[in-house]
């Protein structure tokens, strides 16, 4: 896909959102089940298959199930990679090859309640792009700036949206 094809594909969508802003607001959903699962796991419906999430080995997990922390980093990589490719197409930065790498540091004492001063959650997340391109440094700087700006998962993690939690007896 080239820049013209991308613009042509997105033009009617952008126009609709300009004339009807409410059409752009969509609620994404994720659902999991803790019913009939072996051990301390949660079956997450991914839209393609069931993903079985469990404890990380650093908290006693077997390592056979997916770790939700890894899944968070994978979501960041997926979103950042798609955004990077879209932006590269739009601003005409030819990418020969590339990788997207996310790393995050966790102190598992926090989630295990071993040390109250240890945070629960990632203390730091690093996102890195490695690209093979002949584009100028100026174009690469623009590509990075726009990828950061338009990556939904990156912006969500960076800006910490309002989150609410409820529980309902069924």
MODELLER restraints for C-alpha pairs under 7 A, 6 or more apart:
rsr = mdl.restraints
at = mdl.atoms
rsr.add(forms.Gaussian(group=physical.xy_distance, feature=features.Distance(at['CA:2:A'], at['CA:89:A']), mean=5.77, stdev=0.5))
rsr.add(forms.Gaussian(group=physical.xy_distance, feature=features.Distance(at['CA:3:A'], at['CA:89:A']), mean=5.17, stdev=0.5))
rsr.add(forms.Gaussian(group=physical.xy_distance, feature=features.Distance(at['CA:3:A'], at['CA:90:A']), mean=4.59, stdev=0.5))
rsr.add(forms.Gaussian(group=physical.xy_distance, feature=features.Distance(at['CA:3:A'], at['CA:92:A']), mean=6.45, stdev=0.5))
rsr.add(forms.Gaussian(group=physical.xy_distance, feature=features.Distance(at['CA:6:A'], at['CA:90:A']), mean=6.86, stdev=0.5))
rsr.add(forms.Gaussian(group=physical.xy_distance, feature=features.Distance(at['CA:17:A'], at['CA:23:A']), mean=5.97, stdev=0.5))
rsr.add(forms.Gaussian(group=physical.xy_distance, feature=features.Distance(at['CA:17:A'], at['CA:24:A']), mean=5.49, stdev=0.5))
rsr.add(forms.Gaussian(group=physical.xy_distance, feature=features.Distance(at['CA:30:A'], at['CA:45:A']), mean=6.94, stdev=0.5))
rsr.add(forms.Gaussian(group=physical.xy_distance, feature=features.Distance(at['CA:31:A'], at['CA:44:A']), mean=5.95, stdev=0.5))
rsr.add(forms.Gaussian(group=physical.xy_distance, feature=features.Distance(at['CA:31:A'], at['CA:45:A']), mean=5.77, stdev=0.5))
rsr.add(forms.Gaussian(group=physical.xy_distance, feature=features.Distance(at['CA:32:A'], at['CA:42:A']), mean=6.14, stdev=0.5))
rsr.add(forms.Gaussian(group=physical.xy_distance, feature=features.Distance(at['CA:32:A'], at['CA:43:A']), mean=5.17, stdev=0.5))
rsr.add(forms.Gaussian(group=physical.xy_distance, feature=features.Distance(at['CA:32:A'], at['CA:44:A']), mean=4.10, stdev=0.5))
rsr.add(forms.Gaussian(group=physical.xy_distance, feature=features.Distance(at['CA:32:A'], at['CA:45:A']), mean=5.88, stdev=0.5))
rsr.add(forms.Gaussian(group=physical.xy_distance, feature=features.Distance(at['CA:33:A'], at['CA:42:A']), mean=5.59, stdev=0.5))
rsr.add(forms.Gaussian(group=physical.xy_distance, feature=features.Distance(at['CA:33:A'], at['CA:43:A']), mean=5.07, stdev=0.5))
rsr.add(forms.Gaussian(group=physical.xy_distance, feature=features.Distance(at['CA:33:A'], at['CA:44:A']), mean=6.55, stdev=0.5))
rsr.add(forms.Gaussian(group=physical.xy_distance, feature=features.Distance(at['CA:34:A'], at['CA:41:A']), mean=6.75, stdev=0.5))
rsr.add(forms.Gaussian(group=physical.xy_distance, feature=features.Distance(at['CA:34:A'], at['CA:42:A']), mean=4.88, stdev=0.5))
rsr.add(forms.Gaussian(group=physical.xy_distance, feature=features.Distance(at['CA:34:A'], at['CA:43:A']), mean=6.47, stdev=0.5))
rsr.add(forms.Gaussian(group=physical.xy_distance, feature=features.Distance(at['CA:40:A'], at['CA:54:A']), mean=5.95, stdev=0.5))
rsr.add(forms.Gaussian(group=physical.xy_distance, feature=features.Distance(at['CA:40:A'], at['CA:55:A']), mean=6.89, stdev=0.5))
rsr.add(forms.Gaussian(group=physical.xy_distance, feature=features.Distance(at['CA:41:A'], at['CA:52:A']), mean=6.49, stdev=0.5))
rsr.add(forms.Gaussian(group=physical.xy_distance, feature=features.Distance(at['CA:41:A'], at['CA:53:A']), mean=5.44, stdev=0.5))
rsr.add(forms.Gaussian(group=physical.xy_distance, feature=features.Distance(at['CA:41:A'], at['CA:54:A']), mean=4.40, stdev=0.5))
rsr.add(forms.Gaussian(group=physical.xy_distance, feature=features.Distance(at['CA:42:A'], at['CA:52:A']), mean=5.83, stdev=0.5))
rsr.add(forms.Gaussian(group=physical.xy_distance, feature=features.Distance(at['CA:42:A'], at['CA:53:A']), mean=5.26, stdev=0.5))
rsr.add(forms.Gaussian(group=physical.xy_distance, feature=features.Distance(at['CA:42:A'], at['CA:54:A']), mean=6.52, stdev=0.5))
rsr.add(forms.Gaussian(group=physical.xy_distance, feature=features.Distance(at['CA:43:A'], at['CA:50:A']), mean=6.10, stdev=0.5))
rsr.add(forms.Gaussian(group=physical.xy_distance, feature=features.Distance(at['CA:43:A'], at['CA:51:A']), mean=5.73, stdev=0.5))
rsr.add(forms.Gaussian(group=physical.xy_distance, feature=features.Distance(at['CA:43:A'], at['CA:52:A']), mean=4.66, stdev=0.5))
rsr.add(forms.Gaussian(group=physical.xy_distance, feature=features.Distance(at['CA:43:A'], at['CA:53:A']), mean=6.32, stdev=0.5))
rsr.add(forms.Gaussian(group=physical.xy_distance, feature=features.Distance(at['CA:44:A'], at['CA:50:A']), mean=5.54, stdev=0.5))
rsr.add(forms.Gaussian(group=physical.xy_distance, feature=features.Distance(at['CA:44:A'], at['CA:51:A']), mean=5.06, stdev=0.5))
rsr.add(forms.Gaussian(group=physical.xy_distance, feature=features.Distance(at['CA:44:A'], at['CA:52:A']), mean=6.19, stdev=0.5))
rsr.add(forms.Gaussian(group=physical.xy_distance, feature=features.Distance(at['CA:45:A'], at['CA:51:A']), mean=6.47, stdev=0.5))
rsr.add(forms.Gaussian(group=physical.xy_distance, feature=features.Distance(at['CA:52:A'], at['CA:65:A']), mean=5.61, stdev=0.5))
rsr.add(forms.Gaussian(group=physical.xy_distance, feature=features.Distance(at['CA:52:A'], at['CA:66:A']), mean=6.01, stdev=0.5))
rsr.add(forms.Gaussian(group=physical.xy_distance, feature=features.Distance(at['CA:53:A'], at['CA:65:A']), mean=5.11, stdev=0.5))
rsr.add(forms.Gaussian(group=physical.xy_distance, feature=features.Distance(at['CA:53:A'], at['CA:66:A']), mean=4.36, stdev=0.5))
rsr.add(forms.Gaussian(group=physical.xy_distance, feature=features.Distance(at['CA:53:A'], at['CA:67:A']), mean=5.65, stdev=0.5))
rsr.add(forms.Gaussian(group=physical.xy_distance, feature=features.Distance(at['CA:53:A'], at['CA:68:A']), mean=6.37, stdev=0.5))
rsr.add(forms.Gaussian(group=physical.xy_distance, feature=features.Distance(at['CA:54:A'], at['CA:61:A']), mean=6.56, stdev=0.5))
rsr.add(forms.Gaussian(group=physical.xy_distance, feature=features.Distance(at['CA:54:A'], at['CA:65:A']), mean=5.05, stdev=0.5))
rsr.add(forms.Gaussian(group=physical.xy_distance, feature=features.Distance(at['CA:54:A'], at['CA:66:A']), mean=5.82, stdev=0.5))
rsr.add(forms.Gaussian(group=physical.xy_distance, feature=features.Distance(at['CA:54:A'], at['CA:67:A']), mean=5.75, stdev=0.5))
rsr.add(forms.Gaussian(group=physical.xy_distance, feature=features.Distance(at['CA:55:A'], at['CA:61:A']), mean=4.30, stdev=0.5))
rsr.add(forms.Gaussian(group=physical.xy_distance, feature=features.Distance(at['CA:55:A'], at['CA:67:A']), mean=6.11, stdev=0.5))
rsr.add(forms.Gaussian(group=physical.xy_distance, feature=features.Distance(at['CA:56:A'], at['CA:63:A']), mean=6.24, stdev=0.5))
rsr.add(forms.Gaussian(group=physical.xy_distance, feature=features.Distance(at['CA:56:A'], at['CA:67:A']), mean=5.36, stdev=0.5))
rsr.add(forms.Gaussian(group=physical.xy_distance, feature=features.Distance(at['CA:57:A'], at['CA:63:A']), mean=5.36, stdev=0.5))
rsr.add(forms.Gaussian(group=physical.xy_distance, feature=features.Distance(at['CA:58:A'], at['CA:108:A']), mean=6.91, stdev=0.5))
rsr.add(forms.Gaussian(group=physical.xy_distance, feature=features.Distance(at['CA:59:A'], at['CA:112:A']), mean=6.99, stdev=0.5))
rsr.add(forms.Gaussian(group=physical.xy_distance, feature=features.Distance(at['CA:73:A'], at['CA:102:A']), mean=5.88, stdev=0.5))
rsr.add(forms.Gaussian(group=physical.xy_distance, feature=features.Distance(at['CA:76:A'], at['CA:153:A']), mean=5.46, stdev=0.5))
rsr.add(forms.Gaussian(group=physical.xy_distance, feature=features.Distance(at['CA:76:A'], at['CA:154:A']), mean=6.18, stdev=0.5))
rsr.add(forms.Gaussian(group=physical.xy_distance, feature=features.Distance(at['CA:77:A'], at['CA:100:A']), mean=5.86, stdev=0.5))
rsr.add(forms.Gaussian(group=physical.xy_distance, feature=features.Distance(at['CA:77:A'], at['CA:101:A']), mean=6.44, stdev=0.5))
rsr.add(forms.Gaussian(group=physical.xy_distance, feature=features.Distance(at['CA:77:A'], at['CA:102:A']), mean=6.20, stdev=0.5))
rsr.add(forms.Gaussian(group=physical.xy_distance, feature=features.Distance(at['CA:79:A'], at['CA:151:A']), mean=6.11, stdev=0.5))
rsr.add(forms.Gaussian(group=physical.xy_distance, feature=features.Distance(at['CA:79:A'], at['CA:152:A']), mean=6.87, stdev=0.5))
rsr.add(forms.Gaussian(group=physical.xy_distance, feature=features.Distance(at['CA:79:A'], at['CA:153:A']), mean=6.21, stdev=0.5))
rsr.add(forms.Gaussian(group=physical.xy_distance, feature=features.Distance(at['CA:80:A'], at['CA:147:A']), mean=6.86, stdev=0.5))
rsr.add(forms.Gaussian(group=physical.xy_distance, feature=features.Distance(at['CA:80:A'], at['CA:151:A']), mean=5.62, stdev=0.5))
rsr.add(forms.Gaussian(group=physical.xy_distance, feature=features.Distance(at['CA:81:A'], at['CA:100:A']), mean=6.15, stdev=0.5))
rsr.add(forms.Gaussian(group=physical.xy_distance, feature=features.Distance(at['CA:83:A'], at['CA:147:A']), mean=5.72, stdev=0.5))
rsr.add(forms.Gaussian(group=physical.xy_distance, feature=features.Distance(at['CA:83:A'], at['CA:150:A']), mean=6.81, stdev=0.5))
rsr.add(forms.Gaussian(group=physical.xy_distance, feature=features.Distance(at['CA:83:A'], at['CA:151:A']), mean=5.75, stdev=0.5))
rsr.add(forms.Gaussian(group=physical.xy_distance, feature=features.Distance(at['CA:84:A'], at['CA:147:A']), mean=5.27, stdev=0.5))
rsr.add(forms.Gaussian(group=physical.xy_distance, feature=features.Distance(at['CA:87:A'], at['CA:143:A']), mean=6.47, stdev=0.5))
rsr.add(forms.Gaussian(group=physical.xy_distance, feature=features.Distance(at['CA:87:A'], at['CA:146:A']), mean=6.83, stdev=0.5))
rsr.add(forms.Gaussian(group=physical.xy_distance, feature=features.Distance(at['CA:87:A'], at['CA:147:A']), mean=6.47, stdev=0.5))
rsr.add(forms.Gaussian(group=physical.xy_distance, feature=features.Distance(at['CA:88:A'], at['CA:94:A']), mean=6.76, stdev=0.5))
rsr.add(forms.Gaussian(group=physical.xy_distance, feature=features.Distance(at['CA:88:A'], at['CA:143:A']), mean=6.32, stdev=0.5))
rsr.add(forms.Gaussian(group=physical.xy_distance, feature=features.Distance(at['CA:93:A'], at['CA:135:A']), mean=6.06, stdev=0.5))
rsr.add(forms.Gaussian(group=physical.xy_distance, feature=features.Distance(at['CA:93:A'], at['CA:139:A']), mean=7.00, stdev=0.5))
rsr.add(forms.Gaussian(group=physical.xy_distance, feature=features.Distance(at['CA:94:A'], at['CA:133:A']), mean=6.14, stdev=0.5))
rsr.add(forms.Gaussian(group=physical.xy_distance, feature=features.Distance(at['CA:94:A'], at['CA:135:A']), mean=6.94, stdev=0.5))
rsr.add(forms.Gaussian(group=physical.xy_distance, feature=features.Distance(at['CA:95:A'], at['CA:131:A']), mean=6.71, stdev=0.5))
rsr.add(forms.Gaussian(group=physical.xy_distance, feature=features.Distance(at['CA:95:A'], at['CA:132:A']), mean=6.05, stdev=0.5))
rsr.add(forms.Gaussian(group=physical.xy_distance, feature=features.Distance(at['CA:95:A'], at['CA:133:A']), mean=5.01, stdev=0.5))
rsr.add(forms.Gaussian(group=physical.xy_distance, feature=features.Distance(at['CA:96:A'], at['CA:132:A']), mean=5.36, stdev=0.5))
rsr.add(forms.Gaussian(group=physical.xy_distance, feature=features.Distance(at['CA:96:A'], at['CA:133:A']), mean=5.68, stdev=0.5))
rsr.add(forms.Gaussian(group=physical.xy_distance, feature=features.Distance(at['CA:97:A'], at['CA:131:A']), mean=5.86, stdev=0.5))
rsr.add(forms.Gaussian(group=physical.xy_distance, feature=features.Distance(at['CA:97:A'], at['CA:132:A']), mean=5.21, stdev=0.5))
rsr.add(forms.Gaussian(group=physical.xy_distance, feature=features.Distance(at['CA:98:A'], at['CA:130:A']), mean=5.34, stdev=0.5))
rsr.add(forms.Gaussian(group=physical.xy_distance, feature=features.Distance(at['CA:98:A'], at['CA:131:A']), mean=4.14, stdev=0.5))
rsr.add(forms.Gaussian(group=physical.xy_distance, feature=features.Distance(at['CA:98:A'], at['CA:132:A']), mean=6.03, stdev=0.5))
rsr.add(forms.Gaussian(group=physical.xy_distance, feature=features.Distance(at['CA:99:A'], at['CA:129:A']), mean=5.78, stdev=0.5))
rsr.add(forms.Gaussian(group=physical.xy_distance, feature=features.Distance(at['CA:99:A'], at['CA:130:A']), mean=5.12, stdev=0.5))
rsr.add(forms.Gaussian(group=physical.xy_distance, feature=features.Distance(at['CA:99:A'], at['CA:131:A']), mean=6.48, stdev=0.5))
rsr.add(forms.Gaussian(group=physical.xy_distance, feature=features.Distance(at['CA:100:A'], at['CA:128:A']), mean=5.83, stdev=0.5))
rsr.add(forms.Gaussian(group=physical.xy_distance, feature=features.Distance(at['CA:100:A'], at['CA:129:A']), mean=4.72, stdev=0.5))
rsr.add(forms.Gaussian(group=physical.xy_distance, feature=features.Distance(at['CA:100:A'], at['CA:130:A']), mean=6.51, stdev=0.5))
rsr.add(forms.Gaussian(group=physical.xy_distance, feature=features.Distance(at['CA:101:A'], at['CA:127:A']), mean=5.76, stdev=0.5))
rsr.add(forms.Gaussian(group=physical.xy_distance, feature=features.Distance(at['CA:101:A'], at['CA:128:A']), mean=5.11, stdev=0.5))
rsr.add(forms.Gaussian(group=physical.xy_distance, feature=features.Distance(at['CA:101:A'], at['CA:129:A']), mean=6.40, stdev=0.5))
rsr.add(forms.Gaussian(group=physical.xy_distance, feature=features.Distance(at['CA:102:A'], at['CA:125:A']), mean=6.94, stdev=0.5))
rsr.add(forms.Gaussian(group=physical.xy_distance, feature=features.Distance(at['CA:102:A'], at['CA:126:A']), mean=5.56, stdev=0.5))
rsr.add(forms.Gaussian(group=physical.xy_distance, feature=features.Distance(at['CA:102:A'], at['CA:127:A']), mean=4.46, stdev=0.5))
rsr.add(forms.Gaussian(group=physical.xy_distance, feature=features.Distance(at['CA:102:A'], at['CA:128:A']), mean=6.35, stdev=0.5))
rsr.add(forms.Gaussian(group=physical.xy_distance, feature=features.Distance(at['CA:103:A'], at['CA:125:A']), mean=5.61, stdev=0.5))
rsr.add(forms.Gaussian(group=physical.xy_distance, feature=features.Distance(at['CA:103:A'], at['CA:126:A']), mean=5.19, stdev=0.5))
rsr.add(forms.Gaussian(group=physical.xy_distance, feature=features.Distance(at['CA:103:A'], at['CA:127:A']), mean=6.62, stdev=0.5))
rsr.add(forms.Gaussian(group=physical.xy_distance, feature=features.Distance(at['CA:104:A'], at['CA:122:A']), mean=6.13, stdev=0.5))
rsr.add(forms.Gaussian(group=physical.xy_distance, feature=features.Distance(at['CA:104:A'], at['CA:124:A']), mean=5.55, stdev=0.5))
rsr.add(forms.Gaussian(group=physical.xy_distance, feature=features.Distance(at['CA:104:A'], at['CA:125:A']), mean=4.18, stdev=0.5))
rsr.add(forms.Gaussian(group=physical.xy_distance, feature=features.Distance(at['CA:104:A'], at['CA:126:A']), mean=6.24, stdev=0.5))
rsr.add(forms.Gaussian(group=physical.xy_distance, feature=features.Distance(at['CA:105:A'], at['CA:122:A']), mean=5.54, stdev=0.5))
rsr.add(forms.Gaussian(group=physical.xy_distance, feature=features.Distance(at['CA:105:A'], at['CA:123:A']), mean=5.66, stdev=0.5))
rsr.add(forms.Gaussian(group=physical.xy_distance, feature=features.Distance(at['CA:105:A'], at['CA:124:A']), mean=5.42, stdev=0.5))
rsr.add(forms.Gaussian(group=physical.xy_distance, feature=features.Distance(at['CA:105:A'], at['CA:125:A']), mean=6.55, stdev=0.5))
rsr.add(forms.Gaussian(group=physical.xy_distance, feature=features.Distance(at['CA:106:A'], at['CA:121:A']), mean=6.17, stdev=0.5))
rsr.add(forms.Gaussian(group=physical.xy_distance, feature=features.Distance(at['CA:106:A'], at['CA:122:A']), mean=4.86, stdev=0.5))
rsr.add(forms.Gaussian(group=physical.xy_distance, feature=features.Distance(at['CA:106:A'], at['CA:123:A']), mean=5.97, stdev=0.5))
rsr.add(forms.Gaussian(group=physical.xy_distance, feature=features.Distance(at['CA:107:A'], at['CA:118:A']), mean=6.55, stdev=0.5))
rsr.add(forms.Gaussian(group=physical.xy_distance, feature=features.Distance(at['CA:107:A'], at['CA:119:A']), mean=6.93, stdev=0.5))
rsr.add(forms.Gaussian(group=physical.xy_distance, feature=features.Distance(at['CA:109:A'], at['CA:115:A']), mean=5.59, stdev=0.5))
rsr.add(forms.Gaussian(group=physical.xy_distance, feature=features.Distance(at['CA:109:A'], at['CA:118:A']), mean=6.06, stdev=0.5))
rsr.add(forms.Gaussian(group=physical.xy_distance, feature=features.Distance(at['CA:110:A'], at['CA:116:A']), mean=6.55, stdev=0.5))
rsr.add(forms.Gaussian(group=physical.xy_distance, feature=features.Distance(at['CA:110:A'], at['CA:118:A']), mean=4.61, stdev=0.5))
rsr.add(forms.Gaussian(group=physical.xy_distance, feature=features.Distance(at['CA:110:A'], at['CA:119:A']), mean=5.01, stdev=0.5))
rsr.add(forms.Gaussian(group=physical.xy_distance, feature=features.Distance(at['CA:110:A'], at['CA:120:A']), mean=4.58, stdev=0.5))
rsr.add(forms.Gaussian(group=physical.xy_distance, feature=features.Distance(at['CA:111:A'], at['CA:120:A']), mean=5.12, stdev=0.5))
rsr.add(forms.Gaussian(group=physical.xy_distance, feature=features.Distance(at['CA:148:A'], at['CA:154:A']), mean=6.82, stdev=0.5))
